[in-house]
């Protein structure tokens, strides 16, 4: 039978269980394209970030 080497402290147990409280990612509606995107991420449809063109727009 497996026996732990030492007792797991409340802090270490809490670190392990903290992943249970993770939330679903949030999305915002882009002002120009109206598409959903993650905050602080590039809008993949238009290729813009904070009003600047950083990528080529995605062709449909």
PDB file of N, H, CA, C and O in Angstrom:
ATOM      1  N   UNK A   1       0.832  -1.175   0.000  1.00  0.00           N
ATOM      2  CA  UNK A   1       0.000   0.000   0.000  1.00  0.00           C
ATOM      3  C   UNK A   1       0.882   1.246   0.000  1.00  0.00           C
ATOM      4  O   UNK A   1       1.893   1.292   0.702  1.00  0.00           O
ATOM      5  N   UNK A   2       0.509   2.246  -0.777  1.00  0.00           N
ATOM      6  H   UNK A   2      -0.312   2.209  -1.347  1.00  0.00           H
ATOM      7  CA  UNK A   2       1.298   3.460  -0.873  1.00  0.00           C
ATOM      8  C   UNK A   2       1.105   4.315   0.370  1.00  0.00           C
ATOM      9  O   UNK A   2      -0.017   4.530   0.827  1.00  0.00           O
ATOM     10  N   UNK A   3       2.218   4.796   0.906  1.00  0.00           N
ATOM     11  H   UNK A   3       3.130   4.621   0.534  1.00  0.00           H
ATOM     12  CA  UNK A   3       2.180   5.637   2.099  1.00  0.00           C
ATOM     13  C   UNK A   3       2.889   6.943   1.769  1.00  0.00           C
ATOM     14  O   UNK A   3       4.011   6.916   1.263  1.00  0.00           O
ATOM     15  N   UNK A   4       2.261   8.093   2.043  1.00  0.00           N
ATOM     16  H   UNK A   4       1.349   8.115   2.454  1.00  0.00           H
ATOM     17  CA  UNK A   4       2.927   9.364   1.755  1.00  0.00           C
ATOM     18  C   UNK A   4       4.160   9.558   2.628  1.00  0.00           C
ATOM     19  O   UNK A   4       4.183   9.124   3.780  1.00  0.00           O
ATOM     20  N   UNK A   5       5.177  10.203   2.087  1.00  0.00           N
ATOM     21  H   UNK A   5       5.158  10.556   1.151  1.00  0.00           H
ATOM     22  CA  UNK A   5       6.400  10.429   2.843  1.00  0.00           C
ATOM     23  C   UNK A   5       6.185  11.395   3.999  1.00  0.00           C
ATOM     24  O   UNK A   5       6.751  11.219   5.078  1.00  0.00           O
ATOM     25  N   UNK A   6       5.367  12.411   3.771  1.00  0.00           N
ATOM     26  H   UNK A   6       4.906  12.553   2.895  1.00  0.00           H
ATOM     27  CA  UNK A   6       5.104  13.369   4.834  1.00  0.00           C
ATOM     28  C   UNK A   6       3.730  13.980   4.632  1.00  0.00           C
ATOM     29  O   UNK A   6       3.134  13.870   3.560  1.00  0.00           O
ATOM     30  N   UNK A   7       3.245  14.617   5.668  1.00  0.00           N
ATOM     31  H   UNK A   7       3.729  14.706   6.538  1.00  0.00           H
ATOM     32  CA  UNK A   7       1.925  15.240   5.614  1.00  0.00           C
ATOM     33  C   UNK A   7       1.960  16.441   4.657  1.00  0.00           C
ATOM     34  O   UNK A   7       2.913  17.221   4.650  1.00  0.00           O
ATOM     35  N   UNK A   8       0.911  16.566   3.861  1.00  0.00           N
ATOM     36  H   UNK A   8       0.137  15.932   3.867  1.00  0.00           H
ATOM     37  CA  UNK A   8       0.784  17.706   2.961  1.00  0.00           C
ATOM     38  C   UNK A   8       0.157  18.847   3.753  1.00  0.00           C
ATOM     39  O   UNK A   8      -0.914  18.695   4.340  1.00  0.00           O
ATOM     40  N   UNK A   9       0.840  19.990   3.763  1.00  0.00           N
ATOM     41  H   UNK A   9       1.710  20.113   3.286  1.00  0.00           H
ATOM     42  CA  UNK A   9       0.350  21.128   4.541  1.00  0.00           C
ATOM     43  C   UNK A   9      -0.912  21.717   3.913  1.00  0.00           C
ATOM     44  O   UNK A   9      -1.218  21.457   2.750  1.00  0.00           O
ATOM     45  N   UNK A  10      -1.631  22.507   4.690  1.00  0.00           N
ATOM     46  H   UNK A  10      -1.382  22.719   5.635  1.00  0.00           H
ATOM     47  CA  UNK A  10      -2.847  23.144   4.193  1.00  0.00           C
ATOM     48  C   UNK A  10      -2.542  24.074   3.021  1.00  0.00           C
ATOM     49  O   UNK A  10      -3.346  24.195   2.097  1.00  0.00           O
ATOM     50  N   UNK A  11      -1.387  24.728   3.058  1.00  0.00           N
ATOM     51  H   UNK A  11      -0.733  24.630   3.809  1.00  0.00           H
ATOM     52  CA  UNK A  11      -1.015  25.640   1.983  1.00  0.00           C
ATOM     53  C   UNK A  11      -0.787  24.874   0.672  1.00  0.00           C
ATOM     54  O   UNK A  11      -1.299  25.266  -0.377  1.00  0.00           O
ATOM     55  N   UNK A  12      -0.019  23.786   0.738  1.00  0.00           N
ATOM     56  H   UNK A  12       0.397  23.468   1.589  1.00  0.00           H
ATOM     57  CA  UNK A  12       0.240  23.002  -0.475  1.00  0.00           C
ATOM     58  C   UNK A  12      -1.035  22.368  -1.009  1.00  0.00           C
ATOM     59  O   UNK A  12      -1.228  22.285  -2.222  1.00  0.00           O
ATOM     60  N   UNK A  13      -1.905  21.920  -0.112  1.00  0.00           N
ATOM     61  H   UNK A  13      -1.749  21.987   0.874  1.00  0.00           H
ATOM     62  CA  UNK A  13      -3.181  21.355  -0.523  1.00  0.00           C
ATOM     63  C   UNK A  13      -4.024  22.420  -1.220  1.00  0.00           C
ATOM     64  O   UNK A  13      -4.704  22.135  -2.206  1.00  0.00           O
ATOM     65  N   UNK A  14      -3.978  23.651  -0.703  1.00  0.00           N
ATOM     66  H   UNK A  14      -3.426  23.883   0.098  1.00  0.00           H
ATOM     67  CA  UNK A  14      -4.720  24.750  -1.306  1.00  0.00           C
ATOM     68  C   UNK A  14      -4.186  25.125  -2.673  1.00  0.00           C
ATOM     69  O   UNK A  14      -4.962  25.441  -3.574  1.00  0.00           O
ATOM     70  N   UNK A  15      -2.865  25.094  -2.843  1.00  0.00           N
ATOM     71  H   UNK A  15      -2.235  24.836  -2.110  1.00  0.00           H
ATOM     72  CA  UNK A  15      -2.273  25.366  -4.155  1.00  0.00           C
ATOM     73  C   UNK A  15      -2.775  24.355  -5.183  1.00  0.00           C
ATOM     74  O   UNK A  15      -3.089  24.717  -6.317  1.00  0.00           O
ATOM     75  N   UNK A  16      -2.848  23.091  -4.781  1.00  0.00           N
ATOM     76  H   UNK A  16      -2.593  22.797  -3.860  1.00  0.00           H
ATOM     77  CA  UNK A  16      -3.290  22.043  -5.691  1.00  0.00           C
ATOM     78  C   UNK A  16      -4.770  22.217  -6.038  1.00  0.00           C
ATOM     79  O   UNK A  16      -5.164  21.995  -7.183  1.00  0.00           O
ATOM     80  N   UNK A  17      -5.574  22.604  -5.082  1.00  0.00           N
ATOM     81  H   UNK A  17      -5.254  22.785  -4.152  1.00  0.00           H
ATOM     82  CA  UNK A  17      -7.015  22.732  -5.294  1.00  0.00           C
ATOM     83  C   UNK A  17      -7.411  24.063  -5.916  1.00  0.00           C
ATOM     84  O   UNK A  17      -8.573  24.246  -6.278  1.00  0.00           O
ATOM     85  N   UNK A  18      -6.482  24.989  -6.048  1.00  0.00           N
ATOM     86  H   UNK A  18      -5.538  24.841  -5.754  1.00  0.00           H
ATOM     87  CA  UNK A  18      -6.837  26.300  -6.586  1.00  0.00           C
ATOM     88  C   UNK A  18      -7.267  26.220  -8.044  1.00  0.00           C
ATOM     89  O   UNK A  18      -8.006  27.085  -8.513  1.00  0.00           O
ATOM     90  N   UNK A  19      -6.820  25.201  -8.769  1.00  0.00           N
ATOM     91  H   UNK A  19      -6.219  24.498  -8.388  1.00  0.00           H
ATOM     92  CA  UNK A  19      -7.209  25.055 -10.165  1.00  0.00           C
ATOM     93  C   UNK A  19      -8.687  24.721 -10.299  1.00  0.00           C
ATOM     94  O   UNK A  19      -9.263  24.919 -11.369  1.00  0.00           O
ATOM     95  N   UNK A  20      -9.319  24.216  -9.235  1.00  0.00           N
ATOM     96  H   UNK A  20      -8.852  24.055  -8.365  1.00  0.00           H
ATOM     97  CA  UNK A  20     -10.746  23.896  -9.298  1.00  0.00           C
ATOM     98  C   UNK A  20     -11.594  25.148  -9.429  1.00  0.00           C
ATOM     99  O   UNK A  20     -12.726  25.079  -9.908  1.00  0.00           O
ATOM    100  N   UNK A  21     -11.068  26.292  -9.011  1.00  0.00           N
ATOM    101  H   UNK A  21     -10.149  26.349  -8.622  1.00  0.00           H
ATOM    102  CA  UNK A  21     -11.840  27.528  -9.008  1.00  0.00           C
ATOM    103  C   UNK A  21     -11.616  28.352 -10.271  1.00  0.00           C
ATOM    104  O   UNK A  21     -12.063  29.497 -10.337  1.00  0.00           O
ATOM    105  N   UNK A  22     -10.932  27.796 -11.283  1.00  0.00           N
ATOM    106  H   UNK A  22     -10.569  26.866 -11.230  1.00  0.00           H
ATOM    107  CA  UNK A  22     -10.689  28.551 -12.514  1.00  0.00           C
ATOM    108  C   UNK A  22     -12.010  28.849 -13.215  1.00  0.00           C
ATOM    109  O   UNK A  22     -12.922  28.022 -13.227  1.00  0.00           O
ATOM    110  N   UNK A  23     -12.097  30.040 -13.796  1.00  0.00           N
ATOM    111  H   UNK A  23     -11.357  30.712 -13.786  1.00  0.00           H
ATOM    112  CA  UNK A  23     -13.316  30.470 -14.456  1.00  0.00           C
ATOM    113  C   UNK A  23     -13.158  30.360 -15.969  1.00  0.00           C
ATOM    114  O   UNK A  23     -12.046  30.269 -16.490  1.00  0.00           O
ATOM    115  N   UNK A  24     -14.278  30.371 -16.650  1.00  0.00           N
ATOM    116  H   UNK A  24     -15.181  30.445 -16.227  1.00  0.00           H
ATOM    117  CA  UNK A  24     -14.265  30.357 -18.114  1.00  0.00           C
ATOM    118  C   UNK A  24     -13.701  31.683 -18.616  1.00  0.00           C
ATOM    119  O   UNK A  24     -13.900  32.712 -17.971  1.00  0.00           O
ATOM    120  N   UNK A  25     -13.001  31.684 -19.754  1.00  0.00           N
ATOM    121  H   UNK A  25     -12.839  30.848 -20.278  1.00  0.00           H
ATOM    122  CA  UNK A  25     -12.424  32.936 -20.264  1.00  0.00           C
ATOM    123  C   UNK A  25     -13.510  33.936 -20.654  1.00  0.00           C
ATOM    124  O   UNK A  25     -14.591  33.559 -21.106  1.00  0.00           O
ATOM    125  N   UNK A  26     -13.199  35.214 -20.470  1.00  0.00           N
ATOM    126  H   UNK A  26     -12.321  35.521 -20.103  1.00  0.00           H
ATOM    127  CA  UNK A  26     -14.141  36.263 -20.812  1.00  0.00           C
ATOM    128  C   UNK A  26     -13.901  36.731 -22.244  1.00  0.00           C
ATOM    129  O   UNK A  26     -12.782  36.665 -22.754  1.00  0.00           O
ATOM    130  N   UNK A  27     -14.942  37.191 -22.869  1.00  0.00           N
ATOM    131  H   UNK A  27     -15.851  37.244 -22.455  1.00  0.00           H
ATOM    132  CA  UNK A  27     -14.869  37.699 -24.228  1.00  0.00           C
ATOM    133  C   UNK A  27     -15.515  39.071 -24.275  1.00  0.00           C
ATOM    134  O   UNK A  27     -16.450  39.353 -23.526  1.00  0.00           O
ATOM    135  N   UNK A  28     -15.015  39.922 -25.156  1.00  0.00           N
ATOM    136  H   UNK A  28     -14.255  39.693 -25.764  1.00  0.00           H
ATOM    137  CA  UNK A  28     -15.604  41.233 -25.367  1.00  0.00           C
ATOM    138  C   UNK A  28     -15.993  41.359 -26.827  1.00  0.00           C
ATOM    139  O   UNK A  28     -15.446  40.670 -27.689  1.00  0.00           O
ATOM    140  N   UNK A  29     -16.932  42.236 -27.097  1.00  0.00           N
ATOM    141  H   UNK A  29     -17.376  42.795 -26.397  1.00  0.00           H
ATOM    142  CA  UNK A  29     -17.354  42.488 -28.467  1.00  0.00           C
ATOM    143  C   UNK A  29     -16.493  43.593 -29.053  1.00  0.00           C
ATOM    144  O   UNK A  29     -16.364  44.670 -28.470  1.00  0.00           O
ATOM    145  N   UNK A  30     -15.904  43.317 -30.208  1.00  0.00           N
ATOM    146  H   UNK A  30     -16.008  42.442 -30.681  1.00  0.00           H
ATOM    147  CA  UNK A  30     -15.062  44.314 -30.859  1.00  0.00           C
ATOM    148  C   UNK A  30     -15.927  45.467 -31.356  1.00  0.00           C
ATOM    149  O   UNK A  30     -17.001  45.249 -31.917  1.00  0.00           O
ATOM    150  N   UNK A  31     -15.454  46.696 -31.147  1.00  0.00           N
ATOM    151  H   UNK A  31     -14.582  46.873 -30.691  1.00  0.00           H
ATOM    152  CA  UNK A  31     -16.248  47.874 -31.500  1.00  0.00           C
ATOM    153  C   UNK A  31     -16.440  48.024 -33.001  1.00  0.00           C
ATOM    154  O   UNK A  31     -17.512  48.426 -33.452  1.00  0.00           O
ATOM    155  N   UNK A  32     -15.415  47.706 -33.774  1.00  0.00           N
ATOM    156  H   UNK A  32     -14.544  47.379 -33.408  1.00  0.00           H
ATOM    157  CA  UNK A  32     -15.506  47.916 -35.227  1.00  0.00           C
ATOM    158  C   UNK A  32     -16.142  46.731 -35.949  1.00  0.00           C
ATOM    159  O   UNK A  32     -17.068  46.911 -36.740  1.00  0.00           O
ATOM    160  N   UNK A  33     -15.653  45.528 -35.681  1.00  0.00           N
ATOM    161  H   UNK A  33     -14.901  45.382 -35.038  1.00  0.00           H
ATOM    162  CA  UNK A  33     -16.140  44.375 -36.440  1.00  0.00           C
ATOM    163  C   UNK A  33     -17.350  43.710 -35.799  1.00  0.00           C
ATOM    164  O   UNK A  33     -18.095  43.008 -36.482  1.00  0.00           O
ATOM    165  N   UNK A  34     -17.562  43.914 -34.500  1.00  0.00           N
ATOM    166  H   UNK A  34     -16.957  44.484 -33.945  1.00  0.00           H
ATOM    167  CA  UNK A  34     -18.679  43.283 -33.815  1.00  0.00           C
ATOM    168  C   UNK A  34     -18.441  41.833 -33.453  1.00  0.00           C
ATOM    169  O   UNK A  34     -19.343  41.165 -32.946  1.00  0.00           O
ATOM    170  N   UNK A  35     -17.233  41.332 -33.706  1.00  0.00           N
ATOM    171  H   UNK A  35     -16.500  41.875 -34.117  1.00  0.00           H
ATOM    172  CA  UNK A  35     -16.895  39.950 -33.400  1.00  0.00           C
ATOM    173  C   UNK A  35     -16.482  39.813 -31.936  1.00  0.00           C
ATOM    174  O   UNK A  35     -16.027  40.774 -31.317  1.00  0.00           O
ATOM    175  N   UNK A  36     -16.646  38.618 -31.397  1.00  0.00           N
ATOM    176  H   UNK A  36     -17.016  37.837 -31.900  1.00  0.00           H
ATOM    177  CA  UNK A  36     -16.174  38.341 -30.042  1.00  0.00           C
ATOM    178  C   UNK A  36     -14.677  38.106 -30.085  1.00  0.00           C
ATOM    179  O   UNK A  36     -14.174  37.443 -30.992  1.00  0.00           O
ATOM    180  N   UNK A  37     -13.960  38.648 -29.101  1.00  0.00           N
ATOM    181  H   UNK A  37     -14.368  39.186 -28.364  1.00  0.00           H
ATOM    182  CA  UNK A  37     -12.523  38.429 -28.990  1.00  0.00           C
ATOM    183  C   UNK A  37     -12.137  38.510 -27.530  1.00  0.00           C
ATOM    184  O   UNK A  37     -12.877  39.052 -26.708  1.00  0.00           O
ATOM    185  N   UNK A  38     -10.967  37.965 -27.210  1.00  0.00           N
ATOM    186  H   UNK A  38     -10.366  37.525 -27.877  1.00  0.00           H
ATOM    187  CA  UNK A  38     -10.455  38.017 -25.845  1.00  0.00           C
ATOM    188  C   UNK A  38      -9.921  39.416 -25.580  1.00  0.00           C
ATOM    189  O   UNK A  38      -9.375  40.042 -26.489  1.00  0.00           O
ATOM    190  N   UNK A  39     -10.064  39.929 -24.350  1.00  0.00           N
ATOM    191  H   UNK A  39     -10.508  39.421 -23.612  1.00  0.00           H
ATOM    192  CA  UNK A  39      -9.484  41.233 -24.038  1.00  0.00           C
ATOM    193  C   UNK A  39      -7.958  41.186 -24.181  1.00  0.00           C
ATOM    194  O   UNK A  39      -7.333  40.178 -23.849  1.00  0.00           O
ATOM    195  N   UNK A  40      -7.372  42.256 -24.664  1.00  0.00           N
ATOM    196  H   UNK A  40      -7.879  43.075 -24.933  1.00  0.00           H
ATOM    197  CA  UNK A  40      -5.918  42.395 -24.841  1.00  0.00           C
ATOM    198  C   UNK A  40      -5.365  41.403 -25.856  1.00  0.00           C
ATOM    199  O   UNK A  40      -4.198  41.022 -25.768  1.00  0.00           O
ATOM    200  N   UNK A  41      -6.185  40.975 -26.825  1.00  0.00           N
ATOM    201  H   UNK A  41      -7.133  41.284 -26.897  1.00  0.00           H
ATOM    202  CA  UNK A  41      -5.749  40.082 -27.881  1.00  0.00           C
ATOM    203  C   UNK A  41      -6.065  40.713 -29.235  1.00  0.00           C
ATOM    204  O   UNK A  41      -6.885  41.626 -29.332  1.00  0.00           O
ATOM    205  N   UNK A  42      -5.413  40.223 -30.260  1.00  0.00           N
ATOM    206  H   UNK A  42      -4.746  39.481 -30.181  1.00  0.00           H
ATOM    207  CA  UNK A  42      -5.621  40.718 -31.618  1.00  0.00           C
ATOM    208  C   UNK A  42      -6.984  40.245 -32.115  1.00  0.00           C
ATOM    209  O   UNK A  42      -7.374  39.103 -31.873  1.00  0.00           O
ATOM    210  N   UNK A  43      -7.709  41.124 -32.813  1.00  0.00           N
ATOM    211  H   UNK A  43      -7.392  42.052 -33.010  1.00  0.00           H
ATOM    212  CA  UNK A  43      -8.944  40.738 -33.482  1.00  0.00           C
ATOM    213  C   UNK A  43      -8.543  40.018 -34.756  1.00  0.00           C
ATOM    214  O   UNK A  43      -8.024  40.643 -35.681  1.00  0.00           O
ATOM    215  N   UNK A  44      -8.774  38.713 -34.818  1.00  0.00           N
ATOM    216  H   UNK A  44      -9.195  38.206 -34.066  1.00  0.00           H
ATOM    217  CA  UNK A  44      -8.283  37.910 -35.931  1.00  0.00           C
ATOM    218  C   UNK A  44      -9.024  38.193 -37.230  1.00  0.00           C
ATOM    219  O   UNK A  44      -8.471  37.961 -38.304  1.00  0.00           O
ATOM    220  N   UNK A  45     -10.254  38.684 -37.167  1.00  0.00           N
ATOM    221  H   UNK A  45     -10.703  38.872 -36.294  1.00  0.00           H
ATOM    222  CA  UNK A  45     -10.994  38.960 -38.395  1.00  0.00           C
ATOM    223  C   UNK A  45     -10.417  40.175 -39.122  1.00  0.00           C
ATOM    224  O   UNK A  45     -10.216  40.143 -40.336  1.00  0.00           O
ATOM    225  N   UNK A  46     -10.154  41.242 -38.372  1.00  0.00           N
ATOM    226  H   UNK A  46     -10.318  41.269 -37.386  1.00  0.00           H
ATOM    227  CA  UNK A  46      -9.644  42.454 -39.013  1.00  0.00           C
ATOM    228  C   UNK A  46      -8.123  42.579 -38.903  1.00  0.00           C
ATOM    229  O   UNK A  46      -7.518  43.339 -39.660  1.00  0.00           O
ATOM    230  N   UNK A  47      -7.492  41.849 -37.977  1.00  0.00           N
ATOM    231  H   UNK A  47      -7.983  41.232 -37.363  1.00  0.00           H
ATOM    232  CA  UNK A  47      -6.043  41.907 -37.812  1.00  0.00           C
ATOM    233  C   UNK A  47      -5.571  43.148 -37.090  1.00  0.00           C
ATOM    234  O   UNK A  47      -4.417  43.547 -37.246  1.00  0.00           O
ATOM    235  N   UNK A  48      -6.440  43.772 -36.297  1.00  0.00           N
ATOM    236  H   UNK A  48      -7.378  43.448 -36.170  1.00  0.00           H
ATOM    237  CA  UNK A  48      -6.063  44.996 -35.589  1.00  0.00           C
ATOM    238  C   UNK A  48      -5.905  44.729 -34.093  1.00  0.00           C
ATOM    239  O   UNK A  48      -6.502  43.806 -33.539  1.00  0.00           O
ATOM    240  N   UNK A  49      -5.096  45.555 -33.467  1.00  0.00           N
ATOM    241  H   UNK A  49      -4.612  46.305 -33.917  1.00  0.00           H
ATOM    242  CA  UNK A  49      -4.927  45.540 -32.018  1.00  0.00           C
ATOM    243  C   UNK A  49      -4.791  46.990 -31.566  1.00  0.00           C
ATOM    244  O   UNK A  49      -3.867  47.689 -31.982  1.00  0.00           O
ATOM    245  N   UNK A  50      -5.692  47.434 -30.731  1.00  0.00           N
ATOM    246  H   UNK A  50      -6.443  46.867 -30.393  1.00  0.00           H
ATOM    247  CA  UNK A  50      -5.722  48.794 -30.197  1.00  0.00           C
ATOM    248  C   UNK A  50      -5.705  49.832 -31.314  1.00  0.00           C
ATOM    249  O   UNK A  50      -5.025  50.853 -31.209  1.00  0.00           O
ATOM    250  N   UNK A  51      -6.456  49.566 -32.385  1.00  0.00           N
ATOM    251  H   UNK A  51      -7.008  48.736 -32.469  1.00  0.00           H
ATOM    252  CA  UNK A  51      -6.586  50.519 -33.473  1.00  0.00           C
ATOM    253  C   UNK A  51      -5.468  50.484 -34.498  1.00  0.00           C
ATOM    254  O   UNK A  51      -5.505  51.237 -35.470  1.00  0.00           O
ATOM    255  N   UNK A  52      -4.473  49.625 -34.303  1.00  0.00           N
ATOM    256  H   UNK A  52      -4.443  49.013 -33.513  1.00  0.00           H
ATOM    257  CA  UNK A  52      -3.359  49.534 -35.249  1.00  0.00           C
ATOM    258  C   UNK A  52      -3.453  48.230 -36.031  1.00  0.00           C
ATOM    259  O   UNK A  52      -3.819  47.198 -35.469  1.00  0.00           O
ATOM    260  N   UNK A  53      -3.130  48.265 -37.303  1.00  0.00           N
ATOM    261  H   UNK A  53      -2.832  49.103 -37.760  1.00  0.00           H
ATOM    262  CA  UNK A  53      -3.122  47.079 -38.146  1.00  0.00           C
ATOM    263  C   UNK A  53      -1.829  46.320 -37.894  1.00  0.00           C
ATOM    264  O   UNK A  53      -0.747  46.826 -38.193  1.00  0.00           O
ATOM    265  N   UNK A  54      -1.925  45.108 -37.346  1.00  0.00           N
ATOM    266  H   UNK A  54      -2.804  44.697 -37.103  1.00  0.00           H
ATOM    267  CA  UNK A  54      -0.729  44.339 -37.032  1.00  0.00           C
ATOM    268  C   UNK A  54      -0.642  43.061 -37.865  1.00  0.00           C
ATOM    269  O   UNK A  54       0.452  42.522 -38.035  1.00  0.00           O
ATOM    270  N   UNK A  55      -1.760  42.565 -38.387  1.00  0.00           N
ATOM    271  H   UNK A  55      -2.648  43.003 -38.249  1.00  0.00           H
ATOM    272  CA  UNK A  55      -1.769  41.388 -39.235  1.00  0.00           C
ATOM    273  C   UNK A  55      -2.606  41.663 -40.477  1.00  0.00           C
ATOM    274  O   UNK A  55      -3.412  42.593 -40.518  1.00  0.00           O
ATOM    275  N   UNK A  56      -2.391  40.833 -41.478  1.00  0.00           N
ATOM    276  H   UNK A  56      -1.736  40.078 -41.445  1.00  0.00           H
ATOM    277  CA  UNK A  56      -3.241  40.936 -42.661  1.00  0.00           C
ATOM    278  C   UNK A  56      -4.634  40.437 -42.285  1.00  0.00           C
ATOM    279  O   UNK A  56      -4.757  39.451 -41.559  1.00  0.00           O
ATOM    280  N   UNK A  57      -5.691  41.105 -42.769  1.00  0.00           N
ATOM    281  H   UNK A  57      -5.592  41.906 -43.359  1.00  0.00           H
ATOM    282  CA  UNK A  57      -7.049  40.629 -42.455  1.00  0.00           C
ATOM    283  C   UNK A  57      -7.274  39.219 -42.986  1.00  0.00           C
ATOM    284  O   UNK A  57      -6.776  38.852 -44.051  1.00  0.00           O
ATOM    285  N   UNK A  58      -8.031  38.439 -42.226  1.00  0.00           N
ATOM    286  H   UNK A  58      -8.435  38.737 -41.362  1.00  0.00           H
ATOM    287  CA  UNK A  58      -8.307  37.074 -42.598  1.00  0.00           C
ATOM    288  C   UNK A  58      -9.294  37.040 -43.754  1.00  0.00           C
ATOM    289  O   UNK A  58     -10.346  37.678 -43.690  1.00  0.00           O
ATOM    290  N   UNK A  59      -8.968  36.305 -44.806  1.00  0.00           N
ATOM    291  H   UNK A  59      -8.114  35.787 -44.858  1.00  0.00           H
ATOM    292  CA  UNK A  59      -9.848  36.230 -45.981  1.00  0.00           C
ATOM    293  C   UNK A  59     -10.885  35.133 -45.747  1.00  0.00           C
ATOM    294  O   UNK A  59     -10.548  34.056 -45.257  1.00  0.00           O
ATOM    295  N   UNK A  60     -12.136  35.401 -46.094  1.00  0.00           N
ATOM    296  H   UNK A  60     -12.410  36.276 -46.492  1.00  0.00           H
ATOM    297  CA  UNK A  60     -13.209  34.413 -45.914  1.00  0.00           C
ATOM    298  C   UNK A  60     -13.332  33.489 -47.095  1.00  0.00           C
ATOM    299  O   UNK A  60     -14.186  32.603 -47.101  1.00  0.00           O
TER     300      UNK A  60
END
